[in-house]
Amino acid sequence: MLRRTRTPHAFGVATAAAVVLALAAPPALALPADAAPDPVPALVAGQDTAAPQLVTGLSEPAAGAPADAARAHLAAHPDRYRVDPGELVEAGSERDADGRRTVRFEQRHGGIPVFGAQYLVHLTGEGAAQRVESVGGKYFTGLSAPTSATVPDAALRELALGAVQDARARAGATAEDRGAVVLPGGAGRLARHFTVRTTDPAGGDRAAREVYVDAVAGVVALAYDARTPSPAGDAAPSPGGDPQPATGTAPDVHGNSVKVNAVRLPDGGYRLTDLTRHSVITTYDAAGRDADDFVGALPADAVPAASPGPDFPAATGTSGATDAHLGAGAVYDFYRDRLGRDGLDGKGGPIVSVVNVTSGGKPYANAYWDGTKMVYGSGGGAYFPFSAALDITGHEMTHGVVAHTANLTYLGQSGAMDEALADYFGNAIQVTARGLSMNDPKAALLGEDKCRTGTPQACADRHLDDHRTTVADYLGATGALDNGGVHLNSPVFAGALWDIRRTLDPLTADRVVYRALADYLTPLDDFVDGRDAVLAAGRSLGLSRAQLRTVAAAFDAHGIKAGWQHRIGTDSRTLLPDVSGSMSLPAAADGHWVAMGPISGRTDRNALYTGPTTGRTAPVRLSPDDGRYHSYAATDGAGAVWIAVGTDARGWGQEVLTAPLTGAGPVRSLFHSATQQPSGVQVSGRDVAFLVRDAGRTGVRLSHDGAPAVEIPLPEGHGASDLTLRDGLLGWTESWHEGEQQVTAPTVYSIAAGRVTAQYTAHAGAGARPSEAYGTRLAGGRLLWVDIPREDAGAHGSIRSGALDGSGTSEVLSGDAPNAPTRGSLITASDQAVTYRAVPHSLLGPAPAGGWTNAALPKLWQVPLAGGAPQRVSCDRGDQDQPAADQGTRVVWLDATGGGPDLVVRDRPAVTC
């Protein structure tokens, strides 16, 4: 989709912060000192695998059919590739115009597909002259994940549906079972893939999310927004009867009469079906029907845009049908004539367009490729129908080409490359069709023709000549925003490709970029892998060394080179890099941190680690090696308590575990259940507390000195959240209903006295605005919480402090203060300072004025416990999430500045940035 306007509001931020597989390629192997410099390495090592990412410069005989020859070549060199040919299943092959073939294999583990794992073999010549030219891709060695699920199918489906946070949307959600898959990384994880679809209960928009549920541990291991909001439908139906190729005229969106290829039906009528190309091109007019009517297969009553005679009526132009029809032909011709590709699927499959759709009864200003067809909004207001912009048509239809070649995962850098390739070819198609020079001011603009008023520069969605670089401009977004920046960061890679087209001959550049897409890229590739793929494609096409250096220079100019993440300036220290997943929530106290995360080169990717917040010693593993997920931890600096989720000898369940940070003592179990859900664990000395949800009710449990946990009774109808534990005192946010009003009350409970000593209800007295409290924390001999107006979604809240004996409250930070907390802000505190995450703009709502920038992403702020002006904790420019206060003003958090997130720390506020 060119621009995201149909936002999947039904999914909450917590589940949107998906696992981002840390599979970035390491730097290329260095050439000998006396070797001539070459921008394409002979071998690029893989990461999380012994198999190389790319091997070039080969010329080795390979007899037989291409797939057989490719497999035999891999089998003949086990020490070079470390690939088991028995785990490879042919996924198709590409034949270039010069006869070169690429055989694409998908990896299987125990017969189960490995997510994103493809290995490619490139062959030249025919018959006895056939040779292997290069090999590469993603193949994961060391996988040992089980191949049988231990969690029942029904439970896996319910867990997938649980990714929908809004209860109303969840009630109508569906989960399409896509089968088993192994998630790579270390030993791998057996998962079940579901596509979860919902309808926003407020706006009616449909949303789709790819959800992968660990089939052994029973947790959501990976989740991200699907690239299209609808499932793929069937191919276009036959136009009916015995249609004959014909030509006619039709007005375009500007009223100009143009020639169109159509068919003449037996009754003498005409329809917009083009039979002159191998791919049959058909264009439908939705006549203002909602886009949701065209989800999946075309409606039975849908017919192509029609005319009683060869001269199509004015509505054919105002609907956008004429431009969509011509645009589809231009896209087909570009790929066939310049690149030798027969249609979007490479096999001459049908090309279908639907124009003039609306959304919720209103004009729809967007366009997208839904898996089998183009769907164009009606435009309206300031916009023409989106088919008016040929570069938009080329962009969206190129997503179809990507899906049938590299099939880049629509997440993070791989998703940004999907968008970048669509940008590149969309603009290349328009420039080529209109005969524009690469120096034309409009050549680098994307979508500049869709606006009825204003300048092309102001109308364009993206400018491919804006010189964005990784180091200066990469947006450090988590998976909660734009799938990790697939649109926001695409201009960095697209700009490099456009510079290549500007400096090389455009036809040569198009062939190089297309070969990289069709023959070298694989689903999980990142920007550096993309650079290597383009350079390898250039070498295979016979580019000179000077041309290859030009290509490399374009990537260098945009900062796309090995290790670019480490060149982004930060003012924090990294404690644990590439902390993947929404379960990796850090805890800190008394100079130590605890978090779930991977360690480079280790197979225990879902284990719990600990280390000093100074970062002076390496992290050590804290949790047992039992195949379960160990996360949601808390620490008091001496010991840790956490939740283990997964299957052991007792079957599937969730368990509360505790152990000393030194590792010298045993790991003890405090709670285990297959039905009850523990959460919010806390530890202070010999006390451990946690929440347990059972049958819709959440209660408080307390364990002293390793004894079985006992429940602290709450009044009937009351629940608890935001558990906090400190020096013999428990705190929580208690909630209940009084008539129609929900009351939230920060609460203090004395363990020794066995009673509540303080409770502050958040809603104010008569005549005041109702408010609610959340984020209760014990620190500095006070109880802290955020108090925020209940009815105002965009309101700022205050940070309040209450005495432990209930004698009164004070204000730490006013809701009127600059950068005060907003709804959803996280809060943590030491005895000196309160740190909170400010969310200035909803990550699931409309973009802020001026568009998304690093400055608009959530940042951490800190205020003294006694009150004062908030100060920026860090000037790191990316998303800052999950803060955990240590001693004094020191804070650890998850930072996405370098595309991570990484677990980082800072000792004191940066004050100003």
C-alpha positions, -999 to 999 in steps of 0.1 A, spaced: 0 0 0 14 34 -10 2 52 22 -14 37 53 -48 52 58 -68 21 67 -51 16 101 -56 -17 120 -68 0 152 -80 -33 166 -45 -44 174 -29 -30 205 7 -17 209 17 -46 232 11 -72 205 23 -50 177 57 -48 192 65 -80 173 96 -102 173 120 -88 147 143 -117 137 179 -105 142 194 -118 110 215 -90 96 245 -101 76 279 -94 92 306 -75 73 319 -92 42 351 -112 45 381 -90 38 402 -97 7 440 -103 9 460 -71 13 476 -75 -22 443 -82 -39 427 -55 -61 397 -39 -44 364 -53 -54 330 -41 -42 316 -77 -44 332 -101 -20 339 -137 -30 321 -149 1 298 -133 26 293 -152 59 259 -158 72 246 -150 107 230 -175 131 242 -202 106 273 -219 93 260 -215 57 274 -186 37 251 -157 28 266 -153 -6 293 -171 -27 303 -154 -60 329 -158 -87 322 -195 -93 324 -213 -126 319 -250 -119 303 -276 -141 267 -286 -133 252 -312 -156 215 -321 -158 182 -303 -153 187 -270 -135 171 -281 -102 189 -314 -102 222 -298 -111 218 -272 -84 211 -298 -57 240 -319 -68 263 -289 -67 253 -282 -31 258 -319 -22 292 -320 -38 305 -292 -15 293 -298 20 323 -280 36 317 -249 16 279 -245 20 271 -266 52 237 -272 35 218 -305 37 202 -309 2 176 -332 17 162 -302 36 156 -282 4 124 -281 -16 124 -265 -50 102 -233 -48 105 -223 -85 131 -209 -109 136 -178 -129 149 -178 -164 165 -145 -175 164 -131 -211 200 -143 -216 191 -179 -206 206 -177 -171 186 -197 -145 181 -192 -108 168 -222 -89 152 -211 -56 150 -237 -28 130 -234 4 144 -249 36 125 -276 55 131 -288 90 115 -322 95 94 -315 65 82 -281 79 90 -248 62 115 -226 79 103 -190 80 120 -169 53 147 -195 46 156 -197 9 188 -208 -7 195 -199 -44 218 -214 -70 226 -195 -102 234 -213 -134 247 -202 -168 249 -220 -201 230 -250 -214 237 -288 -215 273 -297 -211 283 -261 -209 260 -254 -179 279 -241 -149 272 -227 -114 280 -190 -112 270 -182 -76 251 -194 -46 235 -178 -16 206 -169 6 193 -178 40 198 -214 52 198 -221 90 221 -247 104 217 -260 139 179 -263 139 167 -288 164 132 -276 171 105 -303 176 82 -310 147 51 -319 167 30 -294 185 23 -300 222 -3 -272 225 -38 -282 212 -49 -267 179 -79 -250 195 -56 -233 221 -32 -221 194 -61 -205 175 -73 -188 207 -38 -175 214 -36 -161 179 -70 -144 183 -57 -130 216 -34 -108 196 -64 -86 191 -65 -62 221 -99 -46 215 -125 -70 230 -152 -59 205 -130 -65 175 -118 -98 190 -154 -110 192 -157 -109 154 -121 -118 145 -112 -148 124 -80 -168 124 -70 -186 91 -47 -215 99 -17 -213 75 1 -243 88 32 -251 108 64 -232 104 98 -232 121 110 -198 132 148 -196 128 174 -184 152 194 -208 174 177 -241 177 145 -227 161 109 -226 173 80 -247 160 51 -223 154 16 -223 139 10 -194 114 -24 -177 115 -37 -148 95 -60 -129 119 -86 -107 104 -107 -81 122 -131 -52 115 -125 -20 135 -157 -16 156 -154 22 154 -145 29 118 -154 -4 101 -120 -8 85 -107 -43 80 -73 -53 93 -51 -84 89 -22 -95 110 3 -124 105 5 -142 139 29 -170 147 21 -189 179 48 -211 194 33 -246 192 53 -259 221 54 -230 245 20 -216 237 29 -179 233 28 -155 204 64 -156 191 60 -133 161 33 -109 148 31 -81 123 6 -64 100 -1 -81 68 9 -61 37 -26 -62 23 -60 -59 41 -76 -87 22 -69 -124 14 -60 -133 -21 -89 -140 -44 -93 -160 -76 -82 -150 -110 -105 -128 -131 -135 -146 -144 -140 -150 -182 -156 -120 -198 -182 -144 -210 -195 -154 -245 -171 -154 -273 -153 -120 -270 -133 -106 -298 -103 -83 -295 -112 -48 -304 -101 -12 -299 -121 17 -287 -117 52 -273 -122 63 -237 -117 95 -217 -90 95 -191 -93 113 -157 -85 146 -174 -111 142 -201 -87 134 -229 -98 108 -254 -73 79 -257 -72 46 -275 -80 15 -254 -78 -22 -260 -111 -39 -253 -132 -68 -263 -165 -68 -283 -191 -92 -270 -216 -111 -291 -244 -87 -281 -223 -58 -296 -212 -43 -263 -176 -35 -253 -157 -42 -221 -123 -32 -208 -105 -65 -213 -72 -64 -232 -64 -96 -251 -34 -82 -270 -8 -93 -244 0 -128 -230 -14 -116 -196 -51 -108 -200 -58 -74 -186 -92 -66 -172 -105 -35 -155 -136 -34 -133 -156 -4 -121 -168 -8 -85 -192 21 -90 -187 34 -55 -191 1 -37 -170 -4 -5 -135 -18 -8 -145 -45 16 -169 -59 -10 -139 -68 -31 -120 -87 -4 -107 -120 -18 -125 -132 -49 -144 -107 -71 -181 -105 -63 -203 -127 -85 -220 -96 -99 -188 -77 -108 -183 -70 -144 -156 -51 -163 -161 -15 -172 -185 -15 -201 -198 5 -230 -226 -2 -255 -202 8 -283 -165 13 -290 -166 49 -275 -166 45 -238 -187 70 -217 -174 98 -196 -178 77 -164 -150 54 -176 -126 84 -172 -140 99 -140 -139 65 -123 -103 60 -131 -110 29 -152 -93 42 -183 -61 51 -166 -60 19 -146 -64 -1 -178 -37 18 -197 -15 17 -166 -17 -21 -163 -6 -24 -199 23 0 -194 34 -21 -164 32 -53 -183 51 -38 -213 79 -25 -190 85 -58 -174 83 -78 -206 101 -55 -230 129 -42 -207 133 -71 -183 119 -102 -201 93 -109 -175 60 -123 -186 35 -106 -163 35 -100 -126 37 -137 -118 63 -143 -146 39 -168 -162 15 -146 -181 -12 -147 -154 -42 -123 -156 -39 -87 -144 -70 -74 -128 -78 -39 -116 -108 -27 -96 -114 11 -96 -138 35 -79 -140 18 -45 -150 37 -13 -144 32 24 -172 34 49 -193 54 25 -166 80 20 -141 85 -9 -110 63 -5 -77 80 -12 -54 51 -16 -45 21 -38 -31 -14 -31 -22 -48 -45 -42 -74 -26 -24 -105 -37 -42 -111 -71 -55 -77 -82 -52 -39 -80 -77 -19 -60 -79 18 -65 -97 44 -44 -122 68 -58 -101 97 -47 -125 126 -42 -119 161 -29 -83 170 -35 -75 138 -53 -81 122 -87 -87 85 -87 -54 70 -77 -50 53 -111 -43 87 -125 -7 83 -113 12 58 -134 40 56 -108 14 45 -82 1 18 -105 37 6 -111 45 8 -74 15 -13 -63 18 -38 -92 55 -43 -84 45 -56 -50 30 -85 -70 63 -90 -87 81 -90 -54 56 -115 -40 64 -139 -69 102 -135 -66 120 -126 -33 87 -124 -13 104 -101 12 89 -103 47 69 -72 53 87 -62 85 116 -39 93 144 -36 67 131 -64 45 97 -48 43 114 -14 37 132 -30 7 99 -43 -6 86 -7 -6 118 6 -20 118 -17 -49 81 -8 -56 91 29 -54 120 24 -78 101 4 -105 70 25 -101 90 56 -110 111 38 -136 79 27 -154 65 62 -155 97 78 -166 102 52 -193 65 53 -206 66 91 -208 101 94 -222 113 116 -193 149 124 -186 163 113 -153 171 150 -147 135 160 -151 123 175 -118 93 151 -118 114 120 -124 121 113 -88 87 121 -74 63 93 -65 25 100 -67 27 136 -79 -1 132 -104 -29 122 -80 -36 157 -67 -61 180 -83 -44 211 -70 -10 221 -58 25 215 -71 39 181 -80 65 185 -52 39 191 -26 16 163 -38 43 136 -40 43 109 -14 80 103 -16 110 120 -32 136 95 -44 162 122 -46 160 135 -10 194 120 -2 183 102 30 209 81 47 209 54 73 230 73 98 212 106 95 176 96 86 168 60 95 137 60 117 142 39 148 106 25 149 96 -7 167 71 -31 151 42 -11 166 47 16 140 45 9 103 57 -27 108 91 -13 119 92 15 94 85 -3 61 73 29 44 92 53 67 126 39 59 121 27 23 134 61 9 169 53 22 172 22 0 151 35 -28 173 66 -30 204 45 -35 187 25 -63 175 58 -79 210 72 -78 223 41 -95 197 47 -123 208 83 -125 245 74 -128 243 43 -149 224 39 -182 188 35 -170 182 3 -189 213 -12 -174 202 -1 -139 167 -15 -144 182 -49 -154 206 -49 -124 179 -41 -99 155 -66 -114 181 -93 -114 189 -86 -77 151 -89 -69 145 -120 -90 177 -139 -85 195 -128 -53 172 -114 -26 154 -137 -1 126 -130 23 146 -120 54 173 -99 38 182 -65 52 197 -34 37 233 -47 36 221 -80 20 202 -59 -5 234 -40 -13 253 -73 -18 225 -86 -40 226 -56 -63 263 -58 -66 262 -95 -73 236 -90 -99 257 -63 -116 287 -87 -117 266 -114 -133 254 -90 -159 289 -81 -168 292 -46 -154 327 -32 -155 347 -27 -123 341 11 -127 304 5 -130 304 -17 -99 323 10 -80 296 34 -91 269 11 -77 289 7 -44 293 44 -42 256 50 -44 250 27 -14 279 43 4 263 77 -1 231 65 15 250 49 44 241 13 34 272 -6 43 281 -32 69 278 -20 105 258 12 96 238 8 128 268 14 149 276 47 131 244 63 144 253 86 173 239 76 207 245 87 242 236 54 259 256 23 266 245 -10 251 240 -38 276 224 -64 253 221 -60 215 192 -71 194 167 -78 221 139 -93 200 103 -95 210 75 -80 230 83 -104 259 118 -88 264 108 -65 292 138 -54 313 140 -50 351 167 -32 371 176 -26 407 207 -21 429 232 -20 399 218 -51 381 195 -57 352 175 -88 341 159 -93 306 151 -120 281 171 -118 250 195 -136 226 233 -137 230 253 -136 198 263 -172 188 241 -188 214 211 -210 207 191 -202 239 173 -172 224 144 -172 248 164 -174 280 167 -149 309 200 -130 313 214 -107 339 244 -84 343 255 -52 360 240 -20 348 275 -6 344 280 -30 315 315 -39 326 310 -76 326 293 -99 301 257 -110 306 252 -145 322 223 -168 318 199 -170 347 170 -193 336 173 -231 331 177 -246 296 143 -263 293 130 -249 260 105 -226 276 102 -188 273 116 -171 304 106 -135 307 85 -108 324 111 -106 352 116 -84 383 147 -80 404 157 -63 437 194 -64 427 201 -96 447 175 -120 433 151 -123 404 116 -136 398 101 -143 364 75 -163 345 83 -194 324 58 -203 297 59 -236 278 58 -274 281 77 -296 305 71 -330 322 38 -316 336 25 -305 302 19 -270 291 17 -243 318 29 -210 332 52 -210 362 66 -184 385 103 -190 392 129 -173 414 167 -175 418 196 -154 431 214 -133 405 247 -149 415 235 -182 401 248 -199 433 214 -209 445 187 -231 431 159 -220 408 127 -224 428 91 -227 417 65 -207 435 35 -213 413 24 -234 383 -8 -237 364 -22 -248 331 -53 -226 334 -44 -196 357 -23 -168 343 4 -152 365 17 -117 357 32 -86 373 59 -105 393 77 -85 420 105 -93 444 119 -76 475 143 -96 498 125 -127 509 91 -116 496 77 -124 461 44 -112 449 25 -116 417 -10 -114 401 -31 -143 390 -59 -141 366 -86 -168 369 -120 -169 354 -119 -132 346 -108 -121 380 -73 -109 389 -60 -114 425 -28 -108 444 -6 -136 456 23 -134 481 51 -158 489 75 -154 518 108 -171 520 100 -196 493 68 -208 508 37 -215 486 20 -183 475 -11 -173 494 -38 -150 481 -44 -116 497 -82 -111 497 -97 -82 479 -133 -70 484 -159 -88 462 -159 -73 426 -125 -57 430 -94 -64 409 -58 -54 409 -31 -44 384 3 -26 384 17 -46 413 47 -31 431 67 -45 461 92 -27 484 105 -33 519 76 -52 533 49 -31 515 28 -41 486 12 -16 462 -13 -20 434 -40 -2 414 -73 -15 427 -104 -12 405 -141 -17 409 -174 -3 398 -197 21 416 -228 21 395 -218 31 360 -185 45 370 -152 26 373 -130 35 402 -93 31 401 -74 34 434 -36 33 441 -33 12 472 -7 4 498 -8 -29 518 14 -37 548 26 -73 547 34 -74 584 1 -58 595 -19 -78 569 -40 -48 560 -44 -19 536 -27 13 550 -35 37 522 -59 40 493 -63 70 470 -93 69 447 -85 85 413 -119 100 404 -123 134 418 -152 148 439 -185 162 426 -183 186 397 -147 176 388 -137 157 357 -135 119 363 -100 105 361 -83 72 364 -50 60 378 -25 35 366 12 27 369 14 24 407 49 23 420 66 23 455 97 44 457 114 68 481 90 61 509 60 72 487 34 57 465 35 70 429 10 68 400 -2 86 369 -36 103 371 -52 111 338 -86 124 326 -108 94 318 -128 106 288 -101 126 269 -80 101 248 -55 128 240 -52 143 274 -20 146 295 -18 132 330 -1 142 362 23 121 382 10 120 418 27 109 451 9 96 481 19 90 517 21 53 527 -3 58 557 -30 75 535 -24 109 550 -24 128 517 -10 133 483 12 158 464 19 164 428 53 154 413 45 166 378 14 185 366 -5 173 336 -1 209 322 37 206 322 55 203 289 60 166 279 37 154 307 26 117 304 -1 108 279 -24 78 280 -3 46 278 29 62 292 50 38 312 63 48 346 92 36 367 109 51 398 140 50 420 143 67 454 155 99 436 136 101 403 105 91 383 111 81 347 83 78 322 78 71 285 59 99 268 39 89 237 32 121 219 13 105 191 -7 73 188 14 47 170 -17 32 156 -35 64 146 -29 91 120 6 104 114 15 136 133 15 169 115 46 170 93 48 132 91 66 107 112 101 116 123 124 103 150 115 134 171 78 122 170 86 88 184 81 80 221 109 92 244 119 89 280 116 118 305 127 120 341 116 142 369 129 144 405 108 125 431 102 157 449 90 174 417 105 196 391 108 201 354 110 169 332 143 163 315 151 140 285 167 109 297 186 103 264 190 121 231 190 87 213 167 95 184 146 63 180 118 48 199 126 44 236 105 18 254 101 -3 286 121 19 310 134 3 343 148 25 370 180 14 387 198 35 414 196 72 415 189 86 381 202 55 362 177 39 338 178 9 314 154 7 285 148 -8 250 161 15 223 153 12 186 176 39 174 198 15 154 170 -7 143 172 -29 174 158 -28 199 189 -29 221 189 -30 259 208 2 268 215 23 300 222 59 309 234 71 343 218 106 343 195 127 322 208 143 290 187 173 300 185 190 265 189 175 231 
